[in-house]
Amino acid sequence: MKKEINDIFSYHNETKHSTRRYARSLGYMDWTTQPDPFRSYSNTEKIQLPLSLNNPTPPYHLIFENDLPCAPLMLESVSQLFQFSLGLAAWKQAGQQKWALRCNASSGNLHPTESYIILPPLKGISEQSSVSHYGPKHHHLEKLCTFDTDFWNNLENGSFLLAISSITWREVWKYGERAFRYCSLDAGHALRAVQISAMMLGWKVQLLDNVHDAELSKLLGFDQTQRYIQDEKEFPDMLLVISPLQRQYFELSTLLSDLPLQYNGTANLLSPAHQPWEMIQLIEEATYSLASTRERISCLPVARKPSIESKKLVLTRRSAQMMDRERASITQAEFYTLISS
């Protein structure tokens, strides 16, 4: 454990910008190796999700109230959850170049974050429990496996799991040794995007602190290394319980023991070539399976003004391009309330 902590501090110090030098990177954009921004799995059943643009959503200021009715767990509500959190918000084009914008923010629009949903038997998806990858490009699920389990008997009806992971290579391509920083930042963006979209459905999101990375890798099939390109591995970030309840207590052991040994699908090749970075390997290994700790933050009561419909706000979110220091002011307490989850 001591070595891992020292490696984390070493990574932090080595990848800081300073007045004398930038953190190490390739130094230029190697466009021939630009990663595909979309992960996909071959030889998997694709489940098209219905678009939710016509679905009414509460005004944004009301989703923070606890008395909104809960939507039932069904194909349509799963679709809305993904579309207004990790889905595409728009396509942009300049000349021959075309790129997608997503509801969740990402450094450099590189989107290292991937998501997976673990569901009980659900009409339109599977008669058994299932693990599926969400593909935002086509707004569909790629079914990786199905299985029988009693795991859901211990959870509130309407509960399911959602996992967030990162492909470090997508950030390494541009940012070099600082890539892991941006993956962690984007995972946080994705978490909040999922929370907001779930709140629009009256659902609660619980971040599980007691799940080891090895367990999450098994759940998502990442330990089946033959399904992935070595230089484009995925690493688990977090596991969420989405439910009508604020908090639930359970063990994953039943679910993990009921998973099939082999999942369907092979991950697509994102780049034809890769640049190795020893510092990235060091930080990935150092942080893998470390116990997570989160400081609980007391939030200030916020007086929210009437606002526009939630879906319009999340679909038009854009990254800040400039700040007006003359008009912008915020206290430390307000800042911590803003970023707390």
C-alpha positions as a printed NumPy array, in Angstrom:
array([[  0.   ,   0.   ,   0.   ],
       [  2.822,   2.416,   0.873],
       [  4.404,   1.927,  -2.57 ],
       [  1.097,   2.643,  -4.307],
       [  0.6  ,   5.861,  -2.323],
       [  4.143,   6.973,  -3.131],
       [  3.555,   6.226,  -6.82 ],
       [  0.407,   8.342,  -6.775],
       [  2.293,  11.299,  -5.272],
       [  5.08 ,  10.766,  -7.807],
       [  2.588,  10.852, -10.652],
       [  0.971,  13.994,  -9.279],
       [  4.29 ,  15.815,  -8.982],
       [  5.714,  14.623, -12.281],
       [  2.65 ,  15.594, -14.329],
       [  2.175,  19.125, -12.994],
       [  2.75 ,  22.061, -15.324],
       [  5.195,  24.638, -14.012],
       [  6.58 ,  28.009, -15.019],
       [  9.706,  26.226, -16.313],
       [  8.195,  23.365, -18.269],
       [  5.022,  21.701, -19.411],
       [  4.201,  18.168, -18.329],
       [  5.488,  15.612, -20.812],
       [  3.399,  14.82 , -23.87 ],
       [  4.062,  13.902, -27.492],
       [  4.31 ,  17.604, -28.347],
       [  2.148,  17.451, -31.435],
       [ -1.121,  15.932, -32.635],
       [ -0.496,  12.621, -34.419],
       [ -3.674,  12.63 , -36.46 ],
       [ -2.893,   9.23 , -38.004],
       [ -3.47 ,   7.63 , -34.604],
       [ -6.441,   9.713, -33.47 ],
       [ -8.646,   7.322, -31.453],
       [-12.168,   6.46 , -32.464],
       [-14.365,   8.372, -29.974],
       [-16.851,   5.492, -29.856],
       [-16.292,   2.096, -28.266],
       [-18.267,  -0.773, -29.795],
       [-18.417,  -4.532, -29.364],
       [-18.644,  -6.888, -32.333],
       [-20.903,  -9.942, -32.308],
       [-23.336,  -8.559, -29.755],
       [-27.087,  -8.105, -29.874],
       [-27.892,  -4.43 , -30.397],
       [-30.973,  -3.055, -28.633],
       [-32.11 ,   0.243, -30.13 ],
       [-33.296,   2.72 , -27.511],
       [-36.224,   4.997, -28.377],
       [-35.33 ,   8.684, -28.441],
       [-36.778,  10.722, -25.597],
       [-36.922,  14.181, -27.153],
       [-40.708,  14.239, -26.947],
       [-40.772,  13.098, -23.327],
       [-41.783,  15.911, -20.935],
       [-39.257,  16.543, -18.155],
       [-39.609,  18.618, -14.981],
       [-38.251,  22.176, -14.866],
       [-34.617,  21.984, -13.835],
       [-35.087,  23.739, -10.512],
       [-37.67 ,  21.152,  -9.394],
       [-35.542,  18.033,  -9.892],
       [-33.662,  18.841,  -6.679],
       [-36.85 ,  18.34 ,  -4.668],
       [-37.337,  14.908,  -3.12 ],
       [-41.046,  14.625,  -3.816],
       [-40.928,  14.066,  -7.59 ],
       [-42.684,  10.83 ,  -8.6  ],
       [-40.431,   7.932,  -9.644],
       [-40.617,   6.706, -13.223],
       [-41.048,   2.946, -13.615],
       [-38.019,   0.931, -14.705],
       [-38.667,   0.148, -18.365],
       [-36.982,   0.4  , -21.763],
       [-38.163,   3.988, -22.267],
       [-36.9  ,   5.258, -18.901],
       [-33.519,   3.553, -19.383],
       [-33.319,   5.249, -22.769],
       [-34.069,   8.68 , -21.297],
       [-31.519,   8.194, -18.52 ],
       [-28.725,   7.587, -21.049],
       [-29.833,  10.135, -23.647],
       [-29.863,  13.077, -21.242],
       [-26.647,  12.109, -19.429],
       [-24.131,  10.314, -21.646],
       [-25.878,  10.621, -25.005],
       [-25.197,  12.896, -27.952],
       [-26.456,  16.474, -27.697],
       [-25.499,  17.682, -31.191],
       [-23.291,  17.161, -34.232],
       [-20.946,  19.918, -35.413],
       [-19.233,  20.3  , -38.792],
       [-16.479,  22.53 , -40.188],
       [-15.583,  21.786, -43.793],
       [-15.092,  18.034, -44.084],
       [-14.618,  17.595, -40.337],
       [-17.617,  16.383, -38.328],
       [-17.736,  15.658, -34.62 ],
       [-20.264,  14.909, -31.898],
       [-21.018,  16.838, -28.716],
       [-22.312,  14.937, -25.712],
       [-24.398,  15.871, -22.702],
       [-21.494,  15.011, -20.372],
       [-18.524,  17.359, -20.481],
       [-15.102,  16.074, -21.544],
       [-11.61 ,  17.564, -21.67 ],
       [-10.774,  18.211, -25.298],
       [-14.002,  16.455, -26.316],
       [-12.001,  13.197, -26.248],
       [-14.514,  11.271, -24.101],
       [-12.515,   8.5  , -22.432],
       [-15.594,   7.573, -20.395],
       [-17.69 ,   4.486, -21.148],
       [-20.797,   3.214, -19.377],
       [-22.401,  -0.155, -18.702],
       [-25.804,  -1.064, -17.302],
       [-26.611,  -4.149, -15.227],
       [-30.333,  -4.848, -15.285],
       [-32.822,  -7.326, -13.857],
       [-35.078,  -9.026, -16.413],
       [-36.701,  -6.185, -18.349],
       [-39.148,  -6.215, -21.219],
       [-37.539,  -5.145, -24.475],
       [-34.02 ,  -5.915, -23.257],
       [-33.802,  -9.424, -21.827],
       [-35.897, -12.063, -20.101],
       [-32.864, -12.686, -17.877],
       [-30.577, -10.344, -15.999],
       [-28.112,  -8.679, -18.347],
       [-24.922,  -6.641, -18.659],
       [-24.884,  -4.216, -21.601],
       [-22.607,  -1.506, -22.959],
       [-24.166,   1.834, -23.886],
       [-23.253,   3.083, -27.353],
       [-24.007,   6.83 , -27.594],
       [-23.313,   7.108, -31.335],
       [-26.34 ,   4.993, -32.214],
       [-28.092,   5.357, -28.82 ],
       [-28.289,   1.636, -28.301],
       [-27.295,  -1.086, -25.866],
       [-24.839,  -3.819, -26.804],
       [-25.791,  -6.892, -24.81 ],
       [-22.642,  -8.528, -23.448],
       [-24.23 , -11.331, -21.427],
       [-27.419, -12.652, -19.882],
       [-27.768, -14.813, -16.768],
       [-30.068, -15.843, -13.929],
       [-29.516, -14.534, -10.411],
       [-31.324, -13.926,  -7.111],
       [-29.312, -10.748,  -6.543],
       [-32.236,  -8.403,  -7.235],
       [-34.326,  -9.971,  -4.461],
       [-32.3  ,  -7.964,  -1.927],
       [-32.861,  -4.611,  -3.644],
       [-35.839,  -2.281,  -3.847],
       [-38.07 ,  -3.003,  -6.812],
       [-36.996,  -0.87 ,  -9.776],
       [-33.31 ,  -0.859,  -8.831],
       [-30.422,  -1.465, -11.233],
       [-26.674,  -0.85 , -11.517],
       [-24.716,   1.466, -13.791],
       [-20.923,   1.427, -14.111],
       [-18.563,   4.089, -15.428],
       [-15.129,   3.253, -16.832],
       [-12.269,   4.972, -18.677],
       [-10.127,   4.228, -21.717],
       [ -6.92 ,   6.06 , -20.809],
       [ -5.52 ,   5.859, -24.338],
       [ -8.11 ,   8.323, -25.633],
       [ -6.563,  11.011, -23.402],
       [ -2.967,   9.788, -23.709],
       [ -3.148,  10.428, -27.449],
       [ -3.391,  14.19 , -26.831],
       [ -2.229,  14.876, -23.282],
       [  0.562,  12.337, -22.719],
       [  1.402,  11.793, -19.059],
       [ -1.393,  14.036, -17.763],
       [ -4.006,  11.769, -19.363],
       [ -4.994,   9.999, -16.142],
       [ -5.886,  13.356, -14.59 ],
       [ -8.347,  14.074, -17.382],
       [ -9.862,  10.593, -17.233],
       [-10.605,  11.138, -13.545],
       [-12.038,  14.584, -14.269],
       [-14.298,  13.232, -17.008],
       [-15.482,  10.358, -14.805],
       [-16.658,  12.983, -12.33 ],
       [-18.45 ,  14.858, -15.105],
       [-20.157,  11.615, -16.139],
       [-21.231,  10.86 , -12.573],
       [-22.939,  14.218, -12.19 ],
       [-24.551,  13.939, -15.628],
       [-26.04 ,  10.567, -14.648],
       [-27.233,  11.982, -11.318],
       [-29.001,  14.888, -13.018],
       [-30.652,  12.657, -15.622],
       [-31.765,  10.209, -12.912],
       [-33.243,  13.06 , -10.864],
       [-35.317,  14.023, -13.905],
       [-36.916,  10.58 , -13.568],
       [-37.352,  10.851,  -9.797],
       [-34.579,   8.282,  -9.219],
       [-31.817,   8.342,  -6.599],
       [-28.159,   7.567,  -7.336],
       [-25.935,   5.869,  -4.771],
       [-22.178,   5.669,  -5.368],
       [-20.852,   2.4  ,  -3.938],
       [-17.642,   2.923,  -1.961],
       [-16.958,  -0.696,  -1.01 ],
       [-16.48 ,  -2.24 ,  -4.47 ],
       [-12.958,  -3.312,  -5.4  ],
       [-11.703,  -2.66 ,  -8.915],
       [-11.126,  -6.391,  -9.435],
       [-14.796,  -7.061,  -8.68 ],
       [-15.926,  -4.308, -11.014],
       [-13.589,  -5.558, -13.75 ],
       [-15.158,  -8.999, -13.452],
       [-18.663,  -7.547, -13.554],
       [-17.917,  -5.607, -16.747],
       [-15.825,  -8.329, -18.396],
       [-12.577,  -6.323, -18.385],
       [-10.723,  -9.29 , -16.866],
       [-11.36 , -11.174, -20.122],
       [ -8.285,  -9.567, -21.626],
       [ -8.537, -11.373, -24.958],
       [-11.548,  -9.18 , -25.767],
       [ -9.492,  -5.965, -25.657],
       [ -6.483,  -4.416, -27.373],
       [ -3.648,  -4.295, -24.819],
       [ -2.909,  -0.597, -25.407],
       [ -6.614,   0.314, -25.249],
       [ -7.615,  -1.351, -21.992],
       [-10.534,  -0.074, -19.97 ],
       [-10.317,   0.549, -16.258],
       [-13.33 ,   0.699, -13.918],
       [-14.076,   4.018, -12.23 ],
       [-17.232,   3.525, -10.199],
       [-20.408,   1.536,  -9.684],
       [-23.76 ,   3.216,  -9.069],
       [-27.048,   1.91 ,  -7.736],
       [-29.998,   3.716,  -9.284],
       [-33.214,   3.231,  -7.404],
       [-36.303,   4.867,  -5.898],
       [-34.396,   4.733,  -2.572],
       [-31.599,   7.034,  -1.438],
       [-29.426,   4.27 ,   0.057],
       [-29.443,   0.485,   0.074],
       [-27.113,  -2.048,   1.676],
       [-26.231,  -5.31 ,  -0.036],
       [-23.358,  -7.526,  -1.148],
       [-22.227,  -8.053,  -4.727],
       [-21.024, -11.605,  -4.071],
       [-24.242, -13.237,  -5.313],
       [-24.232, -11.225,  -8.517],
       [-20.543, -11.897,  -9.196],
       [-20.884, -15.638,  -8.616],
       [-23.802, -15.858, -11.078],
       [-22.015, -14.134, -13.991],
       [-21.112, -16.237, -17.038],
       [-17.41 , -17.019, -17.488],
       [-17.261, -15.553, -20.984],
       [-19.043, -12.469, -22.345],
       [-20.084, -11.813, -25.914],
       [-18.339,  -9.257, -28.077],
       [-14.821,  -8.05 , -28.83 ],
       [-13.898,  -4.39 , -28.342],
       [-13.169,  -2.451, -31.523],
       [ -9.698,  -1.164, -32.41 ],
       [ -9.582,   2.569, -31.625],
       [ -6.187,   3.45 , -33.154],
       [ -3.798,   1.747, -35.612],
       [ -0.765,   2.629, -33.441],
       [ -0.03 ,   3.781, -29.886],
       [  2.64 ,   5.627, -27.907],
       [  3.671,   3.928, -24.651],
       [  3.978,   6.019, -21.476],
       [  5.533,   4.404, -18.402],
       [  4.02 ,   7.046, -16.115],
       [  0.496,   6.092, -17.259],
       [  1.119,   2.436, -16.488],
       [  2.464,   3.418, -13.074],
       [ -0.61 ,   5.438, -12.071],
       [ -3.059,   2.858, -13.422],
       [ -1.425,   0.1  , -11.398],
       [ -1.055,   2.285,  -8.297],
       [ -4.72 ,   3.266,  -8.159],
       [ -6.162,  -0.118,  -9.092],
       [ -8.096,  -1.589,  -6.133],
       [ -7.103,   1.096,  -3.656],
       [ -9.879,   1.59 ,  -1.114],
       [-11.943,   4.632,  -1.998],
       [-12.607,   7.326,   0.572],
       [-14.899,  10.283,   0.135],
       [-15.242,  13.254,   2.378],
       [-18.869,  14.029,   3.064],
       [-19.596,  17.679,   2.333],
       [-22.376,  19.621,   4.011],
       [-24.275,  21.486,   1.323],
       [-25.7  ,  24.932,   1.717],
       [-29.428,  25.339,   1.138],
       [-29.868,  26.701,  -2.366],
       [-32.728,  28.986,  -3.338],
       [-33.414,  27.972,  -6.927],
       [-35.275,  30.232,  -9.317],
       [-37.864,  28.865, -11.774],
       [-35.988,  27.505, -14.765],
       [-36.383,  25.91 , -18.173],
       [-37.271,  22.279, -18.801],
       [-34.51 ,  19.894, -17.72 ],
       [-33.933,  18.216, -21.082],
       [-33.419,  21.565, -22.823],
       [-30.775,  22.555, -20.315],
       [-28.752,  19.319, -20.552],
       [-28.941,  19.197, -24.346],
       [-27.602,  22.743, -24.695],
       [-24.789,  22.454, -22.134],
       [-21.472,  23.626, -23.54 ],
       [-18.034,  24.014, -21.988],
       [-17.1  ,  27.478, -20.734],
       [-14.889,  29.357, -23.181],
       [-14.119,  32.509, -21.198],
       [-14.755,  33.914, -17.744],
       [-15.669,  37.465, -16.743],
       [-13.733,  38.112, -13.544],
       [-15.484,  41.453, -13.029],
       [-18.91 ,  39.858, -12.739],
       [-18.04 ,  36.39 , -11.442],
       [-17.732,  35.829,  -7.719],
       [-18.325,  32.779,  -5.566],
       [-17.519,  31.898,  -1.966],
       [-15.643,  28.782,  -0.955],
       [-18.767,  27.359,   0.696],
       [-20.79 ,  27.953,  -2.465],
       [-18.051,  26.303,  -4.54 ],
       [-18.055,  23.141,  -2.406],
       [-21.846,  23.017,  -2.574],
       [-21.647,  23.304,  -6.348],
       [-19.251,  20.387,  -6.773],
       [-20.652,  18.123,  -4.068],
       [-22.626,  15.113,  -5.172]])
